[in-house]
Amino acid sequence: MAKEKEKTLLSVKNLLSLAVALAITVGAVFLFSQVGILRQMGYAGIFIISLISSATILLPLPGFAVVFAMGAYLNPFLVGIAAGAGSGIGEISGFLAGYAGHDAVTRTKIYKSHREQIERYGPLAVFVLAFIPNPVFDIAGIASGALKMPWWQFLLATMAGKTLRYIIVAYLGLYAAGWF
């Protein structure tokens, strides 16, 4: 009887995780249409744009370009921090999808590769995958969730990797502004 109750609670928890991940994705697509207003908000806008662009699961939105462009107008270091924090939090949607047992991508080569790296190196692998330009980072989030990595380890490693990358991108935007 206790096993059935535990299994039911786990199923409810998994369904709630998947529902939250899907709601975040739908909300992100809707809110991204407000990008013009968000740009005018400075660092807070960059945070929100990065959060929204990273919250979509396997549907990339152009937050990267906003960070590059805003690096020319605002302090690039602070732009990178705002973008990295927002992006890291946004990536929780992929983590939740994996935690819920979402298996739409589990048979792909890239999923298997990301999963192997995360099993072997843990948060360090998440940090590296977040740092490098990786258009399929959502799959690393799904793998991390599926492996039941503690959410805070995933979040900190993701935020650290993305922040470092976005600081570099924002500085590239600052230096590129002089070319035009």
Backbone as a printed PyTorch tensor [residue, N CA C, xyz], in Angstrom:
tensor([[[  0.8240,  -1.1920,   0.0000],
         [  0.0000,   0.0000,   0.0000],
         [  0.8740,   1.2640,   0.0000]],

        [[  1.9390,   1.2410,   0.7930],
         [  2.8350,   2.4040,   0.8640],
         [  3.5340,   2.6290,  -0.4710]],

        [[  3.8530,   1.5230,  -1.1560],
         [  4.5100,   1.6290,  -2.4720],
         [  3.5970,   2.3080,  -3.4890]],

        [[  2.2970,   1.9540,  -3.4720],
         [  1.3420,   2.5590,  -4.3990],
         [  1.1860,   4.0480,  -4.1320]],

        [[  1.1290,   4.4180,  -2.8660],
         [  0.9780,   5.8260,  -2.4890],
         [  2.2160,   6.6170,  -2.9290]],

        [[  3.3980,   6.0420,  -2.7150],
         [  4.6460,   6.6910,  -3.1240],
         [  4.7050,   6.8490,  -4.6400]],

        [[  4.2600,   5.8190,  -5.3810],
         [  4.2550,   5.8640,  -6.8380],
         [  3.2750,   6.9290,  -7.3430]],

        [[  2.1160,   7.0430,  -6.7050],
         [  1.1240,   8.0550,  -7.0760],
         [  1.6680,   9.4540,  -6.8310]],

        [[  2.3160,   9.6730,  -5.6900],
         [  2.8950,  10.9760,  -5.3920],
         [  3.9860,  11.3390,  -6.3900]],

        [[  4.7860,  10.3610,  -6.7750],
         [  5.8410,  10.6000,  -7.7540],
         [  5.2360,  10.9620,  -9.1070]],

        [[  4.1570,  10.2750,  -9.5030],
         [  3.4950,  10.5830, -10.7730],
         [  2.9200,  11.9900, -10.7600]],

        [[  2.3010,  12.3990,  -9.6650],
         [  1.7440,  13.7480,  -9.5450],
         [  2.8730,  14.7730,  -9.6070]],

        [[  3.9650,  14.5070,  -8.9110],
         [  5.1170,  15.4070,  -8.9170],
         [  5.6850,  15.5410, -10.3240]],

        [[  5.7990,  14.4460, -11.0410],
         [  6.3090,  14.4740, -12.4060],
         [  5.3770,  15.2450, -13.3370]],

        [[  4.0810,  15.0200, -13.2060],
         [  3.1190,  15.7460, -14.0410],
         [  3.1550,  17.2410, -13.7550]],

        [[  3.2790,  17.6100, -12.4940],
         [  3.3640,  19.0300, -12.1430],
         [  4.6430,  19.6520, -12.7130]],

        [[  5.7460,  18.9400, -12.6370],
         [  7.0030,  19.4490, -13.2000],
         [  6.8750,  19.6740, -14.6960]],

        [[  6.2830,  18.7330, -15.4030],
         [  6.1050,  18.8710, -16.8430],
         [  5.1410,  20.0130, -17.1630]],

        [[  4.0730,  20.1430, -16.3950],
         [  3.1080,  21.2240, -16.6180],
         [  3.7560,  22.5910, -16.4160]],

        [[  4.5850,  22.7230, -15.3830],
         [  5.2740,  23.9880, -15.1350],
         [  6.2370,  24.2910, -16.2900]],

        [[  6.9790,  23.2890, -16.7450],
         [  7.9090,  23.4860, -17.8590],
         [  7.1750,  23.9320, -19.1190]],

        [[  6.0440,  23.3180, -19.4130],
         [  5.2670,  23.7010, -20.5920],
         [  4.6660,  25.0970, -20.4360]],

        [[  4.1800,  25.4190, -19.2460],
         [  3.6200,  26.7540, -18.9960],
         [  4.6920,  27.8300, -19.1650]],

        [[  5.8900,  27.5540, -18.6910],
         [  6.9980,  28.5040, -18.8440],
         [  7.2950,  28.7180, -20.3170]],

        [[  7.3130,  27.6570, -21.0930],
         [  7.5960,  27.7700, -22.5270],
         [  6.5240,  28.5960, -23.2380]],

        [[  5.2680,  28.3140, -22.9770],
         [  4.1730,  29.0640, -23.6050],
         [  4.2450,  30.5330, -23.1880]],

        [[  4.4600,  30.7770, -21.9060],
         [  4.5720,  32.1550, -21.4220],
         [  5.7530,  32.8830, -22.0270]],

        [[  6.8570,  32.1920, -22.2020],
         [  8.0580,  32.8050, -22.7750],
         [  7.8290,  33.2390, -24.2130]],

        [[  7.2060,  32.3970, -24.9920],
         [  6.9300,  32.7490, -26.3840],
         [  6.0250,  33.9800, -26.4400]],

        [[  5.0140,  34.0150, -25.5880],
         [  4.1070,  35.1650, -25.5550],
         [  4.8330,  36.4390, -25.1180]],

        [[  5.6080,  36.3670, -24.0490],
         [  6.2750,  37.5540, -23.5170],
         [  7.3970,  38.0750, -24.4040]],

        [[  7.9860,  37.2100, -25.2040],
         [  9.0950,  37.6550, -26.0460],
         [  8.6440,  38.6930, -27.0690]],

        [[  7.3480,  38.7410, -27.3390],
         [  6.8370,  39.7510, -28.2660],
         [  6.9710,  41.1550, -27.6790]],

        [[  7.2550,  41.2530, -26.3880],
         [  7.4100,  42.5350, -25.7070],
         [  8.8750,  42.9680, -25.6120]],

        [[  9.7490,  42.4250, -26.4460],
         [ 11.1870,  42.6580, -26.3320],
         [ 11.5530,  44.1390, -26.4600]],

        [[ 10.8420,  44.8970, -27.2880],
         [ 11.1470,  46.3250, -27.4480],
         [ 11.0070,  47.0880, -26.1460]],

        [[  9.9700,  46.8160, -25.4160],
         [  9.7440,  47.4660, -24.1160],
         [ 10.8090,  47.0210, -23.1220]],

        [[ 11.1380,  45.7440, -23.1330],
         [ 12.1090,  45.2110, -22.1860],
         [ 13.5010,  45.7990, -22.4020]],

        [[ 13.8770,  46.0730, -23.6490],
         [ 15.1860,  46.6700, -23.9310],
         [ 15.3200,  48.0280, -23.2530]],

        [[ 14.2430,  48.7700, -23.2050],
         [ 14.2680,  50.0980, -22.5960],
         [ 14.4340,  50.0320, -21.0760]],

        [[ 14.2530,  48.8780, -20.5010],
         [ 14.3620,  48.7070, -19.0510],
         [ 15.8040,  48.5010, -18.5850]],

        [[ 16.7800,  48.5140, -19.4870],
         [ 18.1810,  48.3630, -19.1050],
         [ 18.5060,  46.9640, -18.6200]],

        [[ 19.2130,  46.8880, -17.4960],
         [ 19.6800,  45.5930, -16.9820],
         [ 18.5170,  44.6750, -16.6150]],

        [[ 17.4560,  45.2520, -16.0410],
         [ 16.2860,  44.4320, -15.7000],
         [ 15.6730,  43.8450, -16.9740]],

        [[ 15.6310,  44.6320, -18.0390],
         [ 15.1120,  44.1340, -19.3140],
         [ 15.9730,  43.0240, -19.8840]],

        [[ 17.2960,  43.1870, -19.7640],
         [ 18.2210,  42.1520, -20.2480],
         [ 18.0070,  40.8570, -19.4590]],

        [[ 17.8430,  40.9860, -18.1500],
         [ 17.5730,  39.8230, -17.3050],
         [ 16.3090,  39.1070, -17.7910]],

        [[ 15.2400,  39.8740, -18.0060],
         [ 13.9550,  39.2850, -18.4090],
         [ 14.0480,  38.6810, -19.8070]],

        [[ 14.6760,  39.3840, -20.7370],
         [ 14.8310,  38.8520, -22.1000],
         [ 15.6110,  37.5430, -22.0700]],

        [[ 16.6880,  37.4970, -21.2890],
         [ 17.4970,  36.2770, -21.1990],
         [ 16.7220,  35.1500, -20.5410]],

        [[ 15.9730,  35.4720, -19.5140],
         [ 15.1480,  34.4620, -18.8410],
         [ 14.1430,  33.8940, -19.8370]],

        [[ 13.4560,  34.7720, -20.5460],
         [ 12.4380,  34.3300, -21.4960],
         [ 13.0490,  33.5160, -22.6310]],

        [[ 14.1620,  33.9880, -23.1830],
         [ 14.7420,  33.2760, -24.3240],
         [ 15.2950,  31.9160, -23.9300]],

        [[ 15.6570,  31.7400, -22.6710],
         [ 16.1680,  30.4400, -22.2210],
         [ 15.0780,  29.5290, -21.6830]],

        [[ 13.9140,  30.0780, -21.3790],
         [ 12.8410,  29.2810, -20.7960],
         [ 12.1190,  28.4270, -21.8210]],

        [[ 12.2870,  28.7310, -23.0830],
         [ 11.6270,  27.9240, -24.1010],
         [ 12.3900,  26.6160, -24.2780]],

        [[ 11.6600,  25.5400, -24.3600],
         [ 12.2890,  24.2240, -24.5040],
         [ 12.4020,  23.8940, -25.9820]],

        [[ 13.6320,  23.7530, -26.4550],
         [ 13.9500,  23.3960, -27.8350],
         [ 13.3520,  24.3610, -28.8560]],

        [[ 13.1300,  25.6050, -28.4560],
         [ 12.6180,  26.6360, -29.3620],
         [ 13.4260,  27.8990, -29.0880]],

        [[ 14.5760,  28.0360, -29.7510],
         [ 15.4730,  29.1430, -29.4090],
         [ 14.8980,  30.5070, -29.7730]],

        [[ 15.0730,  31.4500, -28.8810],
         [ 14.7040,  32.8380, -29.1180],
         [ 15.9910,  33.6580, -29.0460]],

        [[ 16.0700,  34.7870, -29.7320],
         [ 17.3410,  35.4960, -29.9260],
         [ 17.8120,  36.3800, -28.7570]],

        [[ 17.8990,  35.8530, -27.5700],
         [ 18.4170,  36.6190, -26.4430],
         [ 19.8950,  36.9370, -26.5870]],

        [[ 20.6200,  36.0530, -27.2340],
         [ 22.0570,  36.2040, -27.4710],
         [ 22.3500,  37.5200, -28.1950]],

        [[ 21.5500,  37.8300, -29.2140],
         [ 21.7490,  39.0440, -30.0050],
         [ 21.4960,  40.2960, -29.1750]],

        [[ 20.5350,  40.2310, -28.2690],
         [ 20.2380,  41.3830, -27.4110],
         [ 21.4150,  41.6570, -26.4860]],

        [[ 22.0220,  40.6280, -25.9490],
         [ 23.1830,  40.7940, -25.0660],
         [ 24.3340,  41.4310, -25.8420]],

        [[ 24.5750,  40.9570, -27.0390],
         [ 25.6320,  41.5110, -27.8870],
         [ 25.3860,  43.0030, -28.1370]],

        [[ 24.1680,  43.3320, -28.5230],
         [ 23.8410,  44.7250, -28.8400],
         [ 23.8850,  45.6230, -27.6070]],

        [[ 23.3770,  45.1460, -26.4900],
         [ 23.3180,  45.9810, -25.2850],
         [ 24.6930,  46.1820, -24.6550]],

        [[ 25.6470,  45.3060, -24.9720],
         [ 27.0100,  45.4770, -24.4800],
         [ 27.6290,  46.7720, -24.9730]],

        [[ 27.1400,  47.2820, -26.0850],
         [ 27.6590,  48.5390, -26.6460],
         [ 27.0760,  49.7610, -25.9450]],

        [[ 25.9520,  49.6050, -25.2390],
         [ 25.2570,  50.7480, -24.6450],
         [ 25.3100,  50.7910, -23.1270]],

        [[ 25.4690,  49.6500, -22.5130],
         [ 25.5160,  49.5660, -21.0500],
         [ 26.8430,  48.9220, -20.6410]],

        [[ 27.1210,  48.8900, -19.3550],
         [ 28.3370,  48.2560, -18.8490],
         [ 28.3080,  46.7690, -19.2240]],

        [[ 29.2470,  46.3170, -20.0710],
         [ 29.2140,  44.9310, -20.5630],
         [ 29.3200,  43.8890, -19.4530]],

        [[ 30.0540,  44.1990, -18.4060],
         [ 30.1790,  43.2520, -17.2980],
         [ 28.8260,  43.0420, -16.6300]],

        [[ 28.1180,  44.1320, -16.3770],
         [ 26.8020,  44.0390, -15.7420],
         [ 25.7570,  43.4440, -16.6870]],

        [[ 25.8930,  43.7300, -17.9790],
         [ 25.0120,  43.1100, -18.9700],
         [ 25.1840,  41.5900, -18.9090]],

        [[ 26.4380,  41.1260, -18.8570],
         [ 26.7140,  39.6850, -18.7800],
         [ 26.1580,  39.0460, -17.5210]],

        [[ 26.2770,  39.7490, -16.4060],
         [ 25.7380,  39.2050, -15.1510],
         [ 24.2180,  39.1150, -15.2150]],

        [[ 23.5650,  40.1830, -15.6880],
         [ 22.0990,  40.1820, -15.7800],
         [ 21.6180,  39.0880, -16.7340]],

        [[ 22.2760,  38.9750, -17.8860],
         [ 21.8880,  37.9690, -18.8770],
         [ 22.1480,  36.5500, -18.3650]],

        [[ 23.2900,  36.3400, -17.7200],
         [ 23.6180,  35.0140, -17.2020],
         [ 22.6630,  34.5590, -16.1170]],

        [[ 22.3080,  35.4800, -15.2170],
         [ 21.3610,  35.1360, -14.1490],
         [ 19.9920,  34.8090, -14.7370]],

        [[ 19.5170,  35.6550, -15.6390],
         [ 18.2130,  35.4080, -16.2500],
         [ 18.1920,  34.1190, -17.0550]],

        [[ 19.2320,  33.9100, -17.8340],
         [ 19.3200,  32.7190, -18.6680],
         [ 19.3950,  31.4450, -17.8170]],

        [[ 20.1950,  31.5070, -16.7570],
         [ 20.3140,  30.3390, -15.8760],
         [ 18.9820,  29.9540, -15.2530]],

        [[ 18.2490,  30.9440, -14.7850],
         [ 16.9330,  30.6710, -14.1900],
         [ 15.9750,  30.1450, -15.2590]],

        [[ 16.0400,  30.7050, -16.4560],
         [ 15.1710,  30.2490, -17.5390],
         [ 15.3960,  28.7950, -17.9170]],

        [[ 16.6170,  28.3290, -17.7760],
         [ 16.9330,  26.9430, -18.1540],
         [ 16.3050,  25.9050, -17.2210]],

        [[ 15.7470,  26.3520, -16.1140],
         [ 15.0710,  25.4240, -15.1950],
         [ 13.9160,  24.7000, -15.9040]],

        [[ 13.3360,  25.3130, -16.9360],
         [ 12.2200,  24.6660, -17.6390],
         [ 12.6550,  23.3330, -18.2580]],

        [[ 13.8310,  23.3030, -18.8800],
         [ 14.3290,  22.0460, -19.4380],
         [ 14.6280,  21.0260, -18.3460]],

        [[ 15.2030,  21.5090, -17.2440],
         [ 15.4960,  20.6440, -16.1070],
         [ 14.2080,  19.9910, -15.5980]],

        [[ 13.1510,  20.8110, -15.4540],
         [ 11.8690,  20.2850, -14.9680],
         [ 11.2840,  19.2630, -15.9360]],

        [[ 11.4280,  19.5070, -17.2330],
         [ 10.9280,  18.5450, -18.2170],
         [ 11.6480,  17.2100, -18.0650]],

        [[ 12.9520,  17.2450, -17.8580],
         [ 13.7090,  16.0120, -17.6510],
         [ 13.3580,  15.3470, -16.3360]],

        [[ 13.1680,  16.1480, -15.2950],
         [ 12.8090,  15.6200, -13.9810],
         [ 11.4700,  14.8950, -14.0420]],

        [[ 10.5840,  15.4190, -14.8750],
         [  9.2550,  14.8260, -15.0140],
         [  9.2820,  13.5530, -15.8560]],

        [[ 10.4290,  13.2350, -16.4330],
         [ 10.5340,  12.0190, -17.2100],
         [ 10.1830,  12.2140, -18.6740]],

        [[ 10.2870,  13.4440, -19.1530],
         [ 10.0120,  13.7410, -20.5610],
         [ 11.0580,  13.0310, -21.4150]],

        [[ 10.6200,  12.1370, -22.2780],
         [ 11.5840,  11.3280, -23.0250],
         [ 11.5630,  11.5730, -24.5330]],

        [[ 11.1240,  12.7290, -24.9590],
         [ 11.0370,  13.0230, -26.3890],
         [ 12.3980,  13.0350, -27.0680]],

        [[ 13.4530,  13.3320, -26.3470],
         [ 14.7820,  13.4470, -26.9580],
         [ 15.7570,  12.3760, -26.4880]],

        [[ 15.3230,  11.4570, -25.6560],
         [ 16.2480,  10.5180, -25.0160],
         [ 16.9280,   9.5480, -25.9780]],

        [[ 16.4100,   9.4160, -27.1670],
         [ 17.0210,   8.4830, -28.1280],
         [ 18.0070,   9.1670, -29.0660]],

        [[ 18.1880,  10.4650, -28.9250],
         [ 19.0880,  11.1880, -29.8230],
         [ 20.5370,  11.0510, -29.3680]],

        [[ 21.4360,  11.1970, -30.3240],
         [ 22.8650,  11.1160, -30.0200],
         [ 23.3050,  12.2160, -29.0600]],

        [[ 22.8020,  13.4270, -29.2940],
         [ 23.2200,  14.5610, -28.4700],
         [ 22.7510,  14.3740, -27.0290]],

        [[ 21.5590,  13.8210, -26.8290],
         [ 21.0790,  13.5460, -25.4710],
         [ 22.0010,  12.5430, -24.7890]],

        [[ 22.3070,  11.4760, -25.4870],
         [ 23.1660,  10.4370, -24.9020],
         [ 24.5440,  11.0050, -24.5560]],

        [[ 25.0680,  11.8480, -25.4250],
         [ 26.3660,  12.4690, -25.1650],
         [ 26.3050,  13.3860, -23.9450]],

        [[ 25.2930,  14.2640, -23.9130],
         [ 25.1510,  15.1730, -22.7640],
         [ 24.9460,  14.3790, -21.4710]],

        [[ 24.1160,  13.3600, -21.5370],
         [ 23.8380,  12.5650, -20.3370],
         [ 25.1170,  11.8890, -19.8200]],

        [[ 25.8970,  11.3200, -20.7340],
         [ 27.1530,  10.6650, -20.3280],
         [ 28.0940,  11.6630, -19.6510]],

        [[ 28.2180,  12.8410, -20.2330],
         [ 29.1050,  13.8600, -19.6620],
         [ 28.6120,  14.3020, -18.2800]],

        [[ 27.3060,  14.4660, -18.1440],
         [ 26.7500,  14.9100, -16.8570],
         [ 26.8730,  13.8020, -15.8150]],

        [[ 26.6660,  12.5590, -16.2200],
         [ 26.8560,  11.4430, -15.2830],
         [ 28.3020,  11.3900, -14.8070]],

        [[ 29.2210,  11.6350, -15.7130],
         [ 30.6460,  11.5230, -15.3950],
         [ 31.1750,  12.7150, -14.5980]],

        [[ 30.7970,  13.9350, -15.0270],
         [ 31.3980,  15.1420, -14.4400],
         [ 30.4350,  16.0010, -13.6180]],

        [[ 29.1670,  15.6800, -13.6160],
         [ 28.1880,  16.4000, -12.8020],
         [ 28.0710,  17.8700, -13.1810]],

        [[ 28.0180,  18.7410, -12.1660],
         [ 27.8350,  20.1770, -12.4250],
         [ 28.9420,  20.7960, -13.2800]],

        [[ 30.1380,  20.2450, -13.2640],
         [ 31.2050,  20.7660, -14.1120],
         [ 30.8300,  20.6240, -15.5910]],

        [[ 30.2330,  19.5030, -15.9540],
         [ 29.7840,  19.3080, -17.3370],
         [ 28.6850,  20.3080, -17.6820]],

        [[ 27.7700,  20.5540, -16.7510],
         [ 26.7060,  21.5340, -16.9890],
         [ 27.3210,  22.9150, -17.1950]],

        [[ 28.3070,  23.2740, -16.3670],
         [ 28.9890,  24.5660, -16.5120],
         [ 29.5860,  24.7090, -17.9140]],

        [[ 30.3300,  23.7030, -18.3680],
         [ 30.9830,  23.7640, -19.6810],
         [ 29.9350,  23.8250, -20.7930]],

        [[ 28.8870,  23.0130, -20.6880],
         [ 27.8400,  23.0200, -21.7120],
         [ 27.0820,  24.3470, -21.7400]],

        [[ 26.9820,  25.0130, -20.5980],
         [ 26.3340,  26.3360, -20.5480],
         [ 27.2570,  27.4220, -21.0820]],

        [[ 28.5430,  27.2590, -20.8940],
         [ 29.5160,  28.2660, -21.3270],
         [ 29.7020,  28.2830, -22.8450]],

        [[ 29.8480,  27.1150, -23.4340],
         [ 30.0940,  27.0650, -24.8790],
         [ 28.8050,  27.4190, -25.6250]],

        [[ 28.9230,  28.0100, -26.8060],
         [ 27.7120,  28.2420, -27.6000],
         [ 27.0700,  26.8910, -27.9260]],

        [[ 25.9760,  26.6060, -27.3050],
         [ 25.3490,  25.2960, -27.3950],
         [ 23.8560,  25.4790, -27.6650]],

        [[ 23.4460,  25.4070, -28.9230],
         [ 22.0340,  25.6390, -29.2340],
         [ 21.1050,  24.5590, -28.6820]],

        [[ 21.6600,  23.4630, -28.2220],
         [ 20.8270,  22.3900, -27.6700],
         [ 21.0810,  22.2040, -26.1690]],

        [[ 21.3530,  23.3160, -25.4690],
         [ 21.5890,  23.2140, -24.0310],
         [ 20.3590,  22.6870, -23.2930]],

        [[ 19.1730,  22.8990, -23.8570],
         [ 17.9580,  22.3730, -23.2230],
         [ 18.0740,  20.8710, -22.9950]],

        [[ 18.7590,  20.1930, -23.8940],
         [ 18.9260,  18.7500, -23.7510],
         [ 19.7950,  18.4340, -22.5350]],

        [[ 20.7780,  19.2800, -22.2540],
         [ 21.5820,  19.0920, -21.0380],
         [ 20.7000,  19.2900, -19.8050]],

        [[ 19.7740,  20.2500, -19.8710],
         [ 18.8390,  20.4510, -18.7690],
         [ 17.9320,  19.2410, -18.5780]],

        [[ 17.4380,  18.7140, -19.6940],
         [ 16.5750,  17.5300, -19.6210],
         [ 17.3530,  16.3510, -19.0410]],

        [[ 18.6030,  16.1730, -19.4900],
         [ 19.4300,  15.0760, -18.9620],
         [ 19.7060,  15.2680, -17.4750]],

        [[ 19.9920,  16.5010, -17.0680],
         [ 20.2600,  16.7750, -15.6460],
         [ 19.0380,  16.4660, -14.7900]],

        [[ 17.8700,  16.8770, -15.2840],
         [ 16.6370,  16.5840, -14.5550],
         [ 16.3620,  15.0940, -14.4950]],

        [[ 16.5650,  14.4060, -15.6260],
         [ 16.3370,  12.9600, -15.6770],
         [ 17.2700,  12.2130, -14.7280]],

        [[ 18.4880,  12.7490, -14.5570],
         [ 19.4580,  12.1270, -13.6410],
         [ 19.2080,  12.5160, -12.1870]],

        [[ 18.2040,  13.3660, -11.9860],
         [ 17.8230,  13.8410, -10.6490],
         [ 18.9640,  14.5920,  -9.9590]],

        [[ 19.7380,  15.3460, -10.7680],
         [ 20.7500,  16.2290, -10.1970],
         [ 20.0290,  17.2120,  -9.2890]],

        [[ 20.5860,  17.5570,  -8.1340],
         [ 19.9280,  18.5680,  -7.2980],
         [ 19.7350,  19.8630,  -8.0940]],

        [[ 18.5390,  20.4240,  -8.0310],
         [ 18.2040,  21.5960,  -8.8470],
         [ 19.1570,  22.7510,  -8.6080]],

        [[ 19.6020,  22.9260,  -7.3780],
         [ 20.4650,  24.0630,  -7.0730],
         [ 21.8420,  23.8960,  -7.7110]],

        [[ 22.3260,  22.6490,  -7.8400],
         [ 23.6030,  22.4140,  -8.5200],
         [ 23.4700,  22.7400, -10.0010]],

        [[ 22.3650,  22.2920, -10.5970],
         [ 22.1200,  22.6020, -12.0010],
         [ 22.0310,  24.1150, -12.2010]],

        [[ 21.2850,  24.7890, -11.3540],
         [ 21.0810,  26.2330, -11.4780],
         [ 22.3980,  26.9970, -11.3340]],

        [[ 23.1820,  26.6850, -10.3100],
         [ 24.4450,  27.3970, -10.0930],
         [ 25.4410,  27.1530, -11.2300]],

        [[ 25.5450,  25.9070, -11.6840],
         [ 26.4770,  25.6010, -12.7770],
         [ 26.0340,  26.2840, -14.0680]],

        [[ 24.7390,  26.2880, -14.3230],
         [ 24.2070,  26.9330, -15.5270],
         [ 24.4260,  28.4400, -15.4710]],

        [[ 24.0900,  29.0450, -14.3400],
         [ 24.2520,  30.4960, -14.2080],
         [ 25.7190,  30.8970, -14.3430]],

        [[ 26.6110,  30.1300, -13.7530],
         [ 28.0440,  30.4520, -13.8350],
         [ 28.5360,  30.3720, -15.2790]],

        [[ 28.1980,  29.3050, -15.9730],
         [ 28.6340,  29.1370, -17.3590],
         [ 28.0440,  30.1900, -18.2820]],

        [[ 26.7650,  30.4490, -18.1340],
         [ 26.1160,  31.4340, -19.0050],
         [ 26.5820,  32.8530, -18.6830]],

        [[ 26.8000,  33.1620, -17.4150],
         [ 27.2700,  34.4970, -17.0530],
         [ 28.6360,  34.7620, -17.6680]],

        [[ 29.5400,  33.8230, -17.5420],
         [ 30.8680,  33.9950, -18.1320],
         [ 30.7720,  34.1800, -19.6470]],

        [[ 29.9530,  33.3680, -20.2940],
         [ 29.7870,  33.4870, -21.7470],
         [ 29.1910,  34.8360, -22.1140]],

        [[ 28.1610,  35.2710, -21.4020],
         [ 27.4970,  36.5320, -21.7570],
         [ 28.3550,  37.7560, -21.4400]],

        [[ 29.2280,  37.6640, -20.4630],
         [ 30.1710,  38.7660, -20.2380],
         [ 31.0580,  38.9200, -21.4710]],

        [[ 31.5470,  37.8090, -21.9870],
         [ 32.3800,  37.8370, -23.1960],
         [ 31.5810,  38.3810, -24.3810]],

        [[ 30.3500,  37.9150, -24.5510],
         [ 29.5090,  38.3640, -25.6630],
         [ 29.2410,  39.8700, -25.5590]],

        [[ 28.9520,  40.3530, -24.3500],
         [ 28.6750,  41.7840, -24.1660],
         [ 29.9170,  42.6230, -24.4790]],

        [[ 31.0910,  42.1580, -24.0650],
         [ 32.3230,  42.8860, -24.4030],
         [ 32.5870,  42.8590, -25.9130]],

        [[ 32.2710,  41.7550, -26.5580],
         [ 32.4080,  41.6970, -28.0210],
         [ 31.4650,  42.7240, -28.6640]],

        [[ 30.2620,  42.8680, -28.1090],
         [ 29.3240,  43.8730, -28.5970],
         [ 29.8690,  45.2850, -28.4110]],

        [[ 30.5250,  45.5250, -27.2840],
         [ 31.1290,  46.8460, -27.0300],
         [ 32.2110,  47.1450, -28.0690]],

        [[ 33.0970,  46.1890, -28.2950],
         [ 34.1900,  46.4100, -29.2320],
         [ 33.7090,  46.4400, -30.6770]],

        [[ 32.6980,  45.6690, -30.9910],
         [ 32.1590,  45.6590, -32.3550],
         [ 31.4610,  46.9690, -32.6910]],

        [[ 30.9500,  47.6630, -31.6800],
         [ 30.2570,  48.9420, -31.9210],
         [ 31.2030,  49.9510, -32.5480]],

        [[ 32.4790,  49.8730, -32.2670],
         [ 33.4620,  50.7880, -32.8360],
         [ 33.7270,  50.5130, -34.3160]],

        [[ 33.3170,  49.3770, -34.8190],
         [ 33.5450,  49.0330, -36.2140],
         [ 32.5120,  49.6590, -37.1420]],

        [[ 31.4010,  50.0900, -36.5770],
         [ 30.2910,  50.5870, -37.4140],
         [ 30.2130,  52.0830, -37.4140]]])
